[in-house]
Amino acid sequence: MKLFKRVALTIISTVLAASILTACSEGDVKESSSKKEESSSTVDVNQQLADANAVAKTVFTASSVYGQKCLSAGYKVPEGVYEFTIVASSDVSEMLVPTKPEDVDLQLAVSVSMGSDYVGTKCKVEVNSSGFPSGVIWYESDGSTIIGGYPEEATEPGWTLDKAYTH
């Protein structure tokens, strides 16, 4: 009888220990899964930031090229901050060298360069006294939490226009 009790207690102890270990490992799996999801969303946000920064760099480059075209024609893009929506434009010749100062149109030049994939998105370009961009931000729409910048790049979600770029 004593042997039977010992065997029964051993079996019960083993079952209890196994169920406790299983419960603990399920918690670890859930915690590990939660960390993986968190890590995945961080990667997604970082990729979105990198993509937005790349678009901002493209806007900066388009603005620089246009600034050079204007300068070659004897004009310059007036100093200031230009905030605009990228518009549809199919006529690439619209970005050609302006023939008079009032033909200088940074919005149209950037829109032509960016193409139809970016129509409706927004950017802000600061042009220095030489007629070239000194900073750019780009975002998909008002209220966007992912904002790209160049040459100062966005490093975290929730960048605001004020944080990204204030002059």
Backbone as JSON Lines, residues from 0, in Angstrom:
{"i":0,"aa":"M","n":[0.81,-1.18,0.0],"ca":[0.0,0.0,0.0],"c":[0.87,1.27,0.0]}
{"i":1,"aa":"K","n":[1.95,1.26,0.82],"ca":[2.85,2.41,0.85],"c":[3.46,2.64,-0.53]}
{"i":2,"aa":"L","n":[3.82,1.57,-1.2],"ca":[4.4,1.68,-2.53],"c":[3.39,2.28,-3.5]}
{"i":3,"aa":"F","n":[2.13,1.83,-3.38],"ca":[1.08,2.35,-4.25],"c":[0.91,3.86,-4.03]}
{"i":4,"aa":"K","n":[0.92,4.32,-2.75],"ca":[0.77,5.74,-2.43],"c":[1.94,6.55,-3.0]}
{"i":5,"aa":"R","n":[3.14,5.98,-2.87],"ca":[4.33,6.68,-3.38],"c":[4.27,6.81,-4.9]}
{"i":6,"aa":"V","n":[3.87,5.75,-5.56],"ca":[3.75,5.78,-7.02],"c":[2.68,6.79,-7.42]}
{"i":7,"aa":"A","n":[1.55,6.75,-6.73],"ca":[0.46,7.68,-7.04],"c":[0.91,9.12,-6.81]}
{"i":8,"aa":"L","n":[1.61,9.4,-5.69],"ca":[2.1,10.74,-5.41],"c":[3.13,11.18,-6.45]}
{"i":9,"aa":"T","n":[3.97,10.27,-6.88],"ca":[4.98,10.57,-7.9],"c":[4.29,10.92,-9.21]}
{"i":10,"aa":"I","n":[3.28,10.15,-9.58],"ca":[2.55,10.42,-10.83],"c":[1.85,11.76,-10.74]}
{"i":11,"aa":"I","n":[1.18,12.02,-9.62],"ca":[0.47,13.29,-9.44],"c":[1.47,14.45,-9.48]}
{"i":12,"aa":"S","n":[2.61,14.29,-8.81],"ca":[3.63,15.34,-8.81],"c":[4.16,15.6,-10.21]}
{"i":13,"aa":"T","n":[4.37,14.53,-10.95],"ca":[4.86,14.65,-12.32],"c":[3.85,15.37,-13.2]}
{"i":14,"aa":"V","n":[2.58,15.01,-13.06],"ca":[1.52,15.65,-13.86],"c":[1.43,17.13,-13.5]}
{"i":15,"aa":"L","n":[1.48,17.44,-12.21],"ca":[1.42,18.84,-11.78],"c":[2.63,19.63,-12.31]}
{"i":16,"aa":"A","n":[3.79,19.03,-12.17],"ca":[5.0,19.71,-12.66],"c":[4.92,19.94,-14.17]}
{"i":17,"aa":"A","n":[4.43,18.93,-14.89],"ca":[4.31,19.06,-16.34],"c":[3.32,20.15,-16.71]}
{"i":18,"aa":"S","n":[2.2,20.21,-15.99],"ca":[1.2,21.24,-16.32],"c":[1.72,22.63,-15.97]}
{"i":19,"aa":"I","n":[2.49,22.75,-14.89],"ca":[3.07,24.05,-14.53],"c":[4.09,24.47,-15.59]}
{"i":20,"aa":"L","n":[4.94,23.54,-16.0],"ca":[5.93,23.85,-17.03],"c":[5.26,24.23,-18.35]}
{"i":21,"aa":"T","n":[4.19,23.52,-18.69],"ca":[3.47,23.83,-19.93],"c":[2.88,25.23,-19.88]}
{"i":22,"aa":"A","n":[2.27,25.56,-18.74],"ca":[1.68,26.89,-18.59],"c":[2.76,27.98,-18.69]}
{"i":23,"aa":"C","n":[3.9,27.72,-18.07],"ca":[5.0,28.7,-18.13],"c":[5.53,28.85,-19.54]}
{"i":24,"aa":"S","n":[5.69,27.73,-20.23],"ca":[6.23,27.82,-21.59],"c":[5.23,28.46,-22.54]}
{"i":25,"aa":"E","n":[3.92,28.26,-22.33],"ca":[2.92,28.95,-23.15],"c":[3.02,30.45,-22.95]}
{"i":26,"aa":"G","n":[3.25,30.87,-21.71],"ca":[3.44,32.29,-21.43],"c":[4.66,32.82,-22.15]}
{"i":27,"aa":"D","n":[5.75,32.02,-22.14],"ca":[6.97,32.43,-22.85],"c":[6.72,32.53,-24.34]}
{"i":28,"aa":"V","n":[5.94,31.58,-24.88],"ca":[5.63,31.59,-26.31],"c":[4.81,32.83,-26.65]}
{"i":29,"aa":"K","n":[3.8,33.12,-25.8],"ca":[2.98,34.31,-26.04],"c":[3.83,35.56,-25.94]}
{"i":30,"aa":"E","n":[4.71,35.61,-24.94],"ca":[5.58,36.77,-24.78],"c":[6.53,36.89,-25.97]}
{"i":31,"aa":"S","n":[7.07,35.76,-26.4],"ca":[7.97,35.75,-27.55],"c":[7.23,36.19,-28.8]}
{"i":32,"aa":"S","n":[6.0,35.69,-28.98],"ca":[5.18,36.06,-30.13],"c":[4.87,37.55,-30.1]}
{"i":33,"aa":"S","n":[4.57,38.07,-28.91],"ca":[4.29,39.49,-28.76],"c":[5.52,40.32,-29.12]}
{"i":34,"aa":"K","n":[6.71,39.87,-28.7],"ca":[7.94,40.58,-29.02],"c":[8.19,40.54,-30.52]}
{"i":35,"aa":"K","n":[7.89,39.4,-31.17],"ca":[8.07,39.3,-32.61],"c":[7.15,40.27,-33.34]}
{"i":36,"aa":"E","n":[5.87,40.36,-32.9],"ca":[4.93,41.28,-33.52],"c":[5.4,42.72,-33.34]}
{"i":37,"aa":"E","n":[5.87,43.03,-32.12],"ca":[6.36,44.38,-31.85],"c":[7.57,44.68,-32.73]}
{"i":38,"aa":"S","n":[8.46,43.72,-32.84],"ca":[9.65,43.89,-33.67],"c":[9.26,44.07,-35.13]}
{"i":39,"aa":"S","n":[8.27,43.31,-35.59],"ca":[7.81,43.4,-36.97],"c":[7.21,44.77,-37.25]}
{"i":40,"aa":"S","n":[6.4,45.29,-36.3],"ca":[5.8,46.59,-36.54],"c":[6.87,47.69,-36.52]}
{"i":41,"aa":"T","n":[7.91,47.52,-35.71],"ca":[9.01,48.48,-35.7],"c":[9.72,48.48,-37.04]}
{"i":42,"aa":"V","n":[9.92,47.28,-37.6],"ca":[10.56,47.18,-38.91],"c":[9.69,47.86,-39.96]}
{"i":43,"aa":"D","n":[8.37,47.64,-39.89],"ca":[7.45,48.27,-40.84],"c":[7.53,49.79,-40.75]}
{"i":44,"aa":"V","n":[7.51,50.33,-39.54],"ca":[7.58,51.78,-39.36],"c":[8.92,52.3,-39.85]}
{"i":45,"aa":"N","n":[9.99,51.6,-39.52],"ca":[11.31,52.03,-39.98],"c":[11.38,52.02,-41.5]}
{"i":46,"aa":"Q","n":[10.76,51.03,-42.13],"ca":[10.75,50.98,-43.59],"c":[9.94,52.13,-44.17]}
{"i":47,"aa":"Q","n":[8.8,52.44,-43.53],"ca":[7.98,53.56,-43.99],"c":[8.76,54.88,-43.87]}
{"i":48,"aa":"L","n":[9.49,55.03,-42.77],"ca":[10.3,56.24,-42.6],"c":[11.39,56.31,-43.66]}
{"i":49,"aa":"A","n":[12.04,55.18,-43.91],"ca":[13.1,55.15,-44.94],"c":[12.52,55.49,-46.3]}
{"i":50,"aa":"D","n":[11.33,54.95,-46.61],"ca":[10.68,55.24,-47.89],"c":[10.34,56.73,-48.0]}
{"i":51,"aa":"A","n":[9.77,57.28,-46.93],"ca":[9.39,58.71,-46.94],"c":[10.63,59.59,-47.06]}
{"i":52,"aa":"N","n":[11.72,59.21,-46.39],"ca":[12.97,59.97,-46.52],"c":[13.5,59.91,-47.95]}
{"i":53,"aa":"A","n":[13.35,58.76,-48.59],"ca":[13.81,58.62,-49.98],"c":[13.0,59.51,-50.91]}
{"i":54,"aa":"V","n":[11.69,59.6,-50.68],"ca":[10.86,60.47,-51.51],"c":[11.25,61.93,-51.28]}
{"i":55,"aa":"A","n":[11.49,62.29,-50.02],"ca":[11.93,63.67,-49.72],"c":[13.24,63.99,-50.44]}
{"i":56,"aa":"K","n":[14.13,63.02,-50.49],"ca":[15.39,63.22,-51.2],"c":[15.15,63.43,-52.69]}
{"i":57,"aa":"T","n":[14.19,62.72,-53.25],"ca":[13.85,62.88,-54.66],"c":[13.29,64.28,-54.92]}
{"i":58,"aa":"V","n":[12.45,64.76,-54.01],"ca":[11.91,66.13,-54.13],"c":[13.07,67.13,-54.05]}
{"i":59,"aa":"F","n":[13.99,66.9,-53.14],"ca":[15.16,67.78,-52.99],"c":[15.96,67.81,-54.29]}
{"i":60,"aa":"T","n":[16.2,66.63,-54.86],"ca":[16.96,66.54,-56.11],"c":[16.24,67.24,-57.25]}
{"i":61,"aa":"A","n":[14.94,67.02,-57.37],"ca":[14.16,67.69,-58.43],"c":[14.22,69.2,-58.26]}
{"i":62,"aa":"S","n":[14.14,69.67,-57.02],"ca":[14.21,71.1,-56.75],"c":[15.59,71.66,-57.1]}
{"i":63,"aa":"S","n":[16.63,70.88,-56.81],"ca":[18.0,71.3,-57.14],"c":[18.21,71.39,-58.64]}
{"i":64,"aa":"V","n":[17.73,70.39,-59.35],"ca":[17.86,70.38,-60.81],"c":[17.13,71.58,-61.41]}
{"i":65,"aa":"Y","n":[15.93,71.82,-60.91],"ca":[15.16,72.96,-61.42],"c":[15.86,74.28,-61.07]}
{"i":66,"aa":"G","n":[16.41,74.36,-59.86],"ca":[17.16,75.56,-59.48],"c":[18.32,75.81,-60.44]}
{"i":67,"aa":"Q","n":[19.0,74.75,-60.85],"ca":[20.12,74.88,-61.79],"c":[19.63,75.31,-63.16]}
{"i":68,"aa":"K","n":[18.48,74.76,-63.61],"ca":[17.94,75.16,-64.92],"c":[17.57,76.64,-64.91]}
{"i":69,"aa":"C","n":[16.97,77.07,-63.83],"ca":[16.6,78.48,-63.72],"c":[17.84,79.36,-63.72]}
{"i":70,"aa":"L","n":[18.84,78.96,-62.96],"ca":[20.08,79.73,-62.89],"c":[20.74,79.82,-64.26]}
{"i":71,"aa":"S","n":[20.71,78.73,-65.01],"ca":[21.29,78.7,-66.37],"c":[20.57,79.68,-67.29]}
{"i":72,"aa":"A","n":[19.28,79.91,-67.01],"ca":[18.51,80.83,-67.84],"c":[18.62,82.27,-67.35]}
{"i":73,"aa":"G","n":[19.36,82.45,-66.26],"ca":[19.53,83.81,-65.75],"c":[18.52,84.18,-64.68]}
{"i":74,"aa":"Y","n":[17.76,83.23,-64.2],"ca":[16.77,83.48,-63.16],"c":[17.1,82.59,-61.98]}
{"i":75,"aa":"K","n":[16.42,82.82,-60.87],"ca":[16.53,81.87,-59.78],"c":[15.19,81.7,-59.11]}
{"i":76,"aa":"V","n":[15.03,80.55,-58.51],"ca":[13.81,80.31,-57.74],"c":[13.89,81.25,-56.55]}
{"i":77,"aa":"P","n":[12.88,82.09,-56.35],"ca":[12.93,83.04,-55.24],"c":[13.09,82.36,-53.88]}
{"i":78,"aa":"E","n":[13.86,82.98,-53.03],"ca":[14.07,82.47,-51.68],"c":[12.73,82.4,-50.95]}
{"i":79,"aa":"G","n":[12.55,81.37,-50.15],"ca":[11.33,81.23,-49.37],"c":[11.0,79.78,-49.08]}
{"i":80,"aa":"V","n":[9.87,79.59,-48.43],"ca":[9.38,78.25,-48.12],"c":[8.16,78.0,-48.99]}
{"i":81,"aa":"Y","n":[8.24,76.93,-49.77],"ca":[7.17,76.56,-50.69],"c":[6.5,75.3,-50.16]}
{"i":82,"aa":"E","n":[5.23,75.41,-49.83],"ca":[4.47,74.26,-49.36],"c":[3.38,73.99,-50.38]}
{"i":83,"aa":"F","n":[3.38,72.8,-50.97],"ca":[2.42,72.54,-52.04],"c":[2.09,71.06,-52.17]}
{"i":84,"aa":"T","n":[1.02,70.82,-52.91],"ca":[0.59,69.47,-53.25],"c":[1.13,69.14,-54.63]}
{"i":85,"aa":"I","n":[1.63,67.95,-54.8],"ca":[2.12,67.53,-56.11],"c":[0.91,67.29,-57.01]}
{"i":86,"aa":"V","n":[0.94,67.91,-58.19],"ca":[-0.2,67.87,-59.1],"c":[0.13,67.01,-60.32]}
{"i":87,"aa":"A","n":[-0.92,66.6,-61.01],"ca":[-0.75,65.8,-62.23],"c":[-0.26,66.72,-63.36]}
{"i":88,"aa":"S","n":[0.71,66.23,-64.09],"ca":[1.2,66.97,-65.24],"c":[1.83,65.98,-66.2]}
{"i":89,"aa":"S","n":[1.33,65.96,-67.4],"ca":[1.86,65.01,-68.38],"c":[2.86,65.66,-69.34]}
{"i":90,"aa":"D","n":[2.96,66.97,-69.29],"ca":[3.82,67.67,-70.23],"c":[5.2,67.91,-69.61]}
{"i":91,"aa":"V","n":[6.15,67.05,-69.95],"ca":[7.5,67.16,-69.4],"c":[8.15,68.47,-69.82]}
{"i":92,"aa":"S","n":[7.75,69.03,-70.94],"ca":[8.36,70.29,-71.39],"c":[8.07,71.42,-70.42]}
{"i":93,"aa":"E","n":[7.05,71.25,-69.55],"ca":[6.72,72.29,-68.58],"c":[7.85,72.52,-67.58]}
{"i":94,"aa":"M","n":[8.75,71.52,-67.46],"ca":[9.85,71.68,-66.52],"c":[11.08,72.28,-67.21]}
{"i":95,"aa":"L","n":[10.97,72.57,-68.46],"ca":[12.11,73.12,-69.17],"c":[12.48,74.49,-68.63]}
{"i":96,"aa":"V","n":[13.55,75.02,-69.12],"ca":[14.08,76.3,-68.66],"c":[13.02,77.39,-68.82]}
{"i":97,"aa":"P","n":[12.79,78.17,-67.76],"ca":[11.83,79.27,-67.87],"c":[12.38,80.36,-68.8]}
{"i":98,"aa":"T","n":[11.49,81.02,-69.53],"ca":[11.91,82.08,-70.46],"c":[11.81,83.47,-69.86]}
{"i":99,"aa":"K","n":[11.12,83.58,-68.73],"ca":[11.03,84.85,-68.02],"c":[10.84,84.55,-66.53]}
{"i":100,"aa":"P","n":[11.18,85.49,-65.67],"ca":[11.13,85.22,-64.22],"c":[9.78,84.72,-63.73]}
{"i":101,"aa":"E","n":[8.7,85.23,-64.29],"ca":[7.38,84.79,-63.82],"c":[7.03,83.36,-64.25]}
{"i":102,"aa":"D","n":[7.86,82.78,-65.12],"ca":[7.64,81.37,-65.52],"c":[8.23,80.38,-64.51]}
{"i":103,"aa":"V","n":[9.0,80.87,-63.55],"ca":[9.6,79.99,-62.54],"c":[8.47,79.39,-61.71]}
{"i":104,"aa":"D","n":[8.35,78.06,-61.71],"ca":[7.26,77.37,-61.02],"c":[7.79,76.08,-60.39]}
{"i":105,"aa":"L","n":[8.21,76.18,-59.16],"ca":[8.8,75.04,-58.46],"c":[7.79,73.9,-58.3]}
{"i":106,"aa":"Q","n":[6.56,74.23,-57.98],"ca":[5.54,73.19,-57.8],"c":[5.39,72.36,-59.07]}
{"i":107,"aa":"L","n":[5.27,73.02,-60.2],"ca":[5.11,72.3,-61.46],"c":[6.35,71.48,-61.79]}
{"i":108,"aa":"A","n":[7.52,72.05,-61.57],"ca":[8.76,71.34,-61.86],"c":[8.88,70.07,-61.01]}
{"i":109,"aa":"V","n":[8.59,70.18,-59.72],"ca":[8.66,69.01,-58.84],"c":[7.58,68.0,-59.24]}
{"i":110,"aa":"S","n":[6.39,68.48,-59.55],"ca":[5.3,67.58,-59.95],"c":[5.66,66.77,-61.19]}
{"i":111,"aa":"V","n":[6.24,67.44,-62.18],"ca":[6.65,66.75,-63.41],"c":[7.7,65.69,-63.09]}
{"i":112,"aa":"S","n":[8.66,66.05,-62.25],"ca":[9.73,65.11,-61.89],"c":[9.21,63.91,-61.1]}
{"i":113,"aa":"M","n":[8.26,64.12,-60.24],"ca":[7.79,63.06,-59.35],"c":[6.89,62.06,-60.07]}
{"i":114,"aa":"G","n":[6.14,62.52,-61.04],"ca":[5.28,61.6,-61.78],"c":[3.96,61.33,-61.08]}
{"i":115,"aa":"S","n":[3.15,60.5,-61.73],"ca":[1.77,60.27,-61.29],"c":[1.65,59.5,-59.98]}
{"i":116,"aa":"D","n":[2.66,58.75,-59.59],"ca":[2.57,57.98,-58.34],"c":[2.45,58.87,-57.11]}
{"i":117,"aa":"Y","n":[2.88,60.1,-57.22],"ca":[2.9,60.99,-56.06],"c":[1.89,62.12,-56.13]}
{"i":118,"aa":"V","n":[1.02,62.1,-57.12],"ca":[0.0,63.13,-57.24],"c":[-0.87,63.11,-55.98]}
{"i":119,"aa":"G","n":[-1.08,64.29,-55.41],"ca":[-1.9,64.41,-54.21],"c":[-1.09,64.39,-52.92]}
{"i":120,"aa":"T","n":[0.18,63.98,-53.01],"ca":[1.01,64.03,-51.81],"c":[1.53,65.45,-51.62]}
{"i":121,"aa":"K","n":[2.12,65.7,-50.48],"ca":[2.49,67.08,-50.15],"c":[3.97,67.19,-49.82]}
{"i":122,"aa":"C","n":[4.5,68.37,-50.05],"ca":[5.89,68.62,-49.68],"c":[6.08,70.08,-49.31]}
{"i":123,"aa":"K","n":[7.17,70.29,-48.65],"ca":[7.55,71.63,-48.22],"c":[9.03,71.77,-48.57]}
{"i":124,"aa":"V","n":[9.35,72.79,-49.35],"ca":[10.72,73.0,-49.82],"c":[11.18,74.38,-49.37]}
{"i":125,"aa":"E","n":[12.29,74.42,-48.67],"ca":[12.87,75.71,-48.32],"c":[13.96,76.01,-49.35]}
{"i":126,"aa":"V","n":[13.83,77.16,-49.99],"ca":[14.79,77.57,-51.0],"c":[15.64,78.69,-50.41]}
{"i":127,"aa":"N","n":[16.95,78.55,-50.55],"ca":[17.85,79.55,-50.0],"c":[18.03,80.73,-50.96]}
{"i":128,"aa":"S","n":[18.84,81.69,-50.58],"ca":[19.01,82.91,-51.37],"c":[19.69,82.65,-52.71]}
{"i":129,"aa":"S","n":[20.32,81.51,-52.88],"ca":[20.95,81.15,-54.16],"c":[19.96,80.51,-55.13]}
{"i":130,"aa":"G","n":[18.75,80.24,-54.66],"ca":[17.74,79.63,-55.53],"c":[17.73,78.11,-55.48]}
{"i":131,"aa":"F","n":[18.4,77.53,-54.47],"ca":[18.47,76.08,-54.35],"c":[17.85,75.63,-53.03]}
{"i":132,"aa":"P","n":[17.36,74.39,-52.99],"ca":[16.74,73.92,-51.75],"c":[17.77,73.73,-50.64]}
{"i":133,"aa":"S","n":[17.36,74.07,-49.43],"ca":[18.22,73.8,-48.28],"c":[17.61,72.72,-47.4]}
{"i":134,"aa":"G","n":[16.34,72.43,-47.61],"ca":[15.67,71.37,-46.85],"c":[14.32,71.06,-47.46]}
{"i":135,"aa":"V","n":[13.93,69.8,-47.31],"ca":[12.65,69.34,-47.86],"c":[12.0,68.38,-46.87]}
{"i":136,"aa":"I","n":[10.69,68.46,-46.77],"ca":[9.93,67.39,-46.12],"c":[8.86,66.94,-47.11]}
{"i":137,"aa":"W","n":[8.45,65.67,-46.97],"ca":[7.42,65.1,-47.84],"c":[6.51,64.26,-46.97]}
{"i":138,"aa":"Y","n":[5.22,64.31,-47.26],"ca":[4.25,63.49,-46.53],"c":[3.07,63.2,-47.44]}
{"i":139,"aa":"E","n":[2.38,62.1,-47.13],"ca":[1.29,61.68,-48.02],"c":[0.08,62.59,-47.97]}
{"i":140,"aa":"S","n":[-0.28,63.03,-46.77],"ca":[-1.45,63.89,-46.65],"c":[-1.42,64.6,-45.3]}
{"i":141,"aa":"D","n":[-2.29,65.6,-45.15],"ca":[-2.39,66.29,-43.86],"c":[-2.71,65.25,-42.79]}
{"i":142,"aa":"G","n":[-2.06,65.34,-41.68],"ca":[-2.29,64.39,-40.59],"c":[-1.43,63.14,-40.67]}
{"i":143,"aa":"S","n":[-0.6,63.02,-41.69],"ca":[0.28,61.85,-41.79],"c":[1.23,61.8,-40.6]}
{"i":144,"aa":"T","n":[1.46,60.59,-40.08],"ca":[2.43,60.44,-39.0],"c":[3.81,60.07,-39.55]}
{"i":145,"aa":"I","n":[3.85,59.63,-40.79],"ca":[5.12,59.31,-41.43],"c":[5.49,60.46,-42.36]}
{"i":146,"aa":"I","n":[6.53,61.17,-41.99],"ca":[6.98,62.34,-42.75],"c":[8.46,62.14,-43.06]}
{"i":147,"aa":"G","n":[8.81,62.28,-44.32],"ca":[10.21,62.13,-44.71],"c":[10.88,63.48,-44.78]}
{"i":148,"aa":"G","n":[12.16,63.49,-44.54],"ca":[12.92,64.72,-44.62],"c":[14.24,64.53,-45.33]}
{"i":149,"aa":"Y","n":[14.75,65.62,-45.89],"ca":[16.07,65.59,-46.51],"c":[16.6,67.02,-46.58]}
{"i":150,"aa":"P","n":[17.82,67.29,-46.23],"ca":[18.87,66.37,-45.82],"c":[18.73,65.86,-44.39]}
{"i":151,"aa":"E","n":[17.92,66.51,-43.57],"ca":[17.66,65.96,-42.24],"c":[16.55,64.91,-42.38]}
{"i":152,"aa":"E","n":[16.89,63.67,-42.07],"ca":[15.94,62.58,-42.26],"c":[15.1,62.35,-41.02]}
{"i":153,"aa":"A","n":[13.85,61.93,-41.25],"ca":[12.97,61.55,-40.15],"c":[13.54,60.29,-39.5]}
{"i":154,"aa":"T","n":[13.51,60.25,-38.18],"ca":[14.06,59.1,-37.46],"c":[13.03,58.41,-36.59]}
{"i":155,"aa":"E","n":[11.84,58.97,-36.5],"ca":[10.81,58.37,-35.66],"c":[9.44,58.73,-36.2]}
{"i":156,"aa":"P","n":[8.46,57.84,-35.96],"ca":[7.1,58.17,-36.39],"c":[6.57,59.32,-35.53]}
{"i":157,"aa":"G","n":[5.58,60.01,-36.05],"ca":[5.0,61.1,-35.3],"c":[5.74,62.41,-35.47]}
{"i":158,"aa":"W","n":[6.71,62.39,-36.36],"ca":[7.38,63.65,-36.68],"c":[6.29,64.62,-37.09]}
{"i":159,"aa":"T","n":[6.38,65.82,-36.66],"ca":[5.42,66.82,-37.11],"c":[6.15,67.79,-38.02]}
{"i":160,"aa":"L","n":[5.4,68.57,-38.72],"ca":[6.05,69.55,-39.58],"c":[6.93,70.47,-38.76]}
{"i":161,"aa":"D","n":[6.49,70.78,-37.55],"ca":[7.29,71.66,-36.69],"c":[8.59,70.99,-36.27]}
{"i":162,"aa":"K","n":[8.53,69.7,-35.91],"ca":[9.74,68.99,-35.48],"c":[10.66,68.78,-36.67]}
{"i":163,"aa":"A","n":[10.07,68.43,-37.8],"ca":[10.86,68.06,-38.96],"c":[11.61,69.24,-39.53]}
{"i":164,"aa":"Y","n":[10.99,70.39,-39.44],"ca":[11.52,71.44,-40.27],"c":[10.91,72.76,-39.87]}
{"i":165,"aa":"T","n":[11.61,73.56,-39.16],"ca":[11.07,74.88,-38.81],"c":[12.1,75.94,-39.13]}
{"i":166,"aa":"H","n":[11.7,76.87,-39.91],"ca":[12.56,78.01,-40.26],"c":[11.71,79.25,-40.31]}
